[in-house]
């Protein structure tokens, strides 16, 4: 359990922050950008939960816990001999997302076109969360080019964007209220 006695430390006043292993990095470091984007996703999902029905709230709450795990994983770089074992994202978390996707997708109207973000209020907020996740994927892909990270963090975000898309459709009356893209509509 994490215990936070003091909220401010003044440690970041000069533009640096500490990773989970104690190493200080700039607040614009790519790893911090990735962690911040995951935090932004989590905050947006918190907003969606406020407007969601109970079944969607339960799914989103589990995702919020997972996103803290992703952030903790990204915060602690891999080391040969760590002083303490770091929290790492596990395949079971990704498997859970896939099971939810499969279950929800069975009940959706077939897709005949790409869909525009929108429809219901909840679906609109979910689309925003999905877009933030996609940005997180791009940041993580760049970070993976520069540093070793747990690849399951990337897999988790990739599957999360899929789940959020399916949840968007689920919250649009099973896809019945999806707004279909009409290619060249305004040409």
Secondary structure as UniProt FT lines:
FT   TURN            11..14
FT   STRAND          16..18
FT   TURN            20..21
FT   STRAND          24..26
FT   TURN            27..28
FT   HELIX           30..51
FT   HELIX           54..75
FT   TURN            80..81
FT   HELIX           91..105
FT   TURN            106..107
FT   STRAND          115..116
FT   HELIX           121..146
FT   HELIX           151..170
FT   TURN            171..172
FT   HELIX           173..175
FT   TURN            176..177
FT   STRAND          179..180
FT   TURN            183..186
//
